[in-house]
């Protein structure tokens, strides 16, 4: 394994993720919002998502005693302690659990009975779809439908189009519960193109998806749903929420630009291929490996950067995530290239149901696996990239980062 390439990868990862941490971004957004907050009313702070603790902490630093009450719902293990008088909850992701439901019930209580003088500061980050949930069908059926969507290769837009119709808080319904209070929504975007009605399934934004589209997704993937669920899928969601104002605090474009800047500092000529990567993880890995082989004879160092969110189609029952699968899928194509490496990481520090942020491979990875009688193709068929990369020393660990703006995929070719 190339120590030099691995060190460069770690520097790029750390710099890129630091650039999209929410503290500075949230405070910048709040400087626009604070003058609008009505001094005579209450301020209710609600934060949901994997970056919600950091977002709420930044808001609390500015507003302090002006916050009347508030709650934070984040992923298990992502809370860093108490924030003022805010109530802190940890819940399940990527599938909601009982903590998700209890915490959401409490949030609904906090925003009930507000008047037009009150304001709700709603801080949203990726993961909110699972963490912030009040199902309108039995919880077990919601879990089953979510599992079907995750397992069949549906993308995040398709998943959220279905989930928001089965929820009492998604698809603009939470904002409607806050009425007539004014809602200020500050968003850390984890979806390509920043579709505001899709991030966390759009609890405080008018829904652009239609019931016809939702029905089409059910038919496309052959989802098994009950009559009650189908009736909800056929019901339209709110299309106008005039009392909501929305601000984007950070997104994947900023993540890619920060990675490119750091790579340039390290001596690479950089190119951002796309910040809208959307395909299977395996295809993305093979594509980037093909680029490595195309430029294997380069006379100067190159960095090819992608951002976005790939998908994994489950064919086995192993352990891994989309970033680990993308990296491992590239290992075969770059095998033997002593000057090439590829890494893929989730900006939130977690990749699928694992403790790793993603994976790193280079020209030695395939041979290292073969020495241990591990076949890359077989591993990918079992979706067991975690254990393979673990054996090859290719797992990337960052711990929870406090942000969530999609994934970063980088191919490095060093002279």
Buried (B, 14 or more C-beta within 10 A) or exposed (E): BBEEBBEBBBBBBEBBBEBBBBBBBBBBBBEEBBEEBEEEBBBBBBBBBBBBBBBBBBBBBBBEEBBBBBBBBBBEEBBEEEBBEBBBBBBBBBBBBEBBBEBBEEBBEBBEEBEEEBBBBBBBBBBBBBBBBBBBBEBEBBBBBBEBBBEBEBBBBBBBBBBBBBBBBBBBBBBBBBBEBBBBBBBBBBBBBBBBBBBBBBBBBBBBBEBEBBBEBBEEBEBEBEEEBBEBBEEEBBEEBEBBBBBBBBBBBBBBBBBBBBBEEBEBEBBBBBBBBBBBBBBBBBBBBEBBEEBBEBEEBBBBBBBBBBBBEEEEEBBBBBBBBBBBBBBBBBBEBEBBBBBBBBBBBBBBEBEBBBBBBBBBBBEBBEEEEBEBEEBBEBBBBBBBBBBBEBBBEBEBBBBBBBBBBBBBBBE
